[in-house]
Amino acid sequence: MSKSLEELEPDPMKELWVFGYGSLVWRPSFPFLERRPASIRGWTRRFWQGSTDHRGVPGSPGRVVTLVREADAVCWGAAYRVAAAEVPEVMAQLDWREKGGYERAEERFHLRDPEEVTQGVLYVATATNSNYLGPASLSEIAEQVRRSHGPSGPNPEYVMRLAMALREMGAEDSHVFALEELLGAG
């Protein structure tokens, strides 16, 4: 999967697919031609990335999702087809939006209805970025999420909206749903 950022410069003469698995699932905030449920294989979604620019602040980060390699895992999200003329602007906007530790990467997506495979762009926060928080128990993650708030709103809202969007597309994600349940009990 991983190509360097320089190798991932989109061709301005071609449409581009963008895969979202976090807030992009329910709030893309960029123009697109088409939105479809999609999945990537070999990755799982985890609340292991700190957010100091959207769902937390410096010194008190929230927790948002990133992708972690896991054999046989399937991560559902939304794929957006972006018109060729819009690609440069959309990529600049996404690079800014995902600046808090995410890197642009290229991956194969499996689009539903009908099932087809396409190549596109996604953003992944790895353990090498300064906002990476890493693994923690679900109860520790829930407590951090519960008390976090940033410029994009309360961190629990991020979890609840992601869970709702995944259910609407018929997707399963035990990590997201377990965290949602813990937050609902608080």
Secondary structure by P-SEA (a helix, b strand, c coil): cccccccccccccbbbbbbbccccccccccccccccccccccbbbbccbbbccccccccbbbbbbbbbbbccbbbbbbbbbbcccaaaaaaaaaaaaaccccccbbbbbbbccccccccccccccccccccccccccaaaaaaaaaacccccccaaaaaaaaaaaaaaaccccaaaaaaaaaaaac
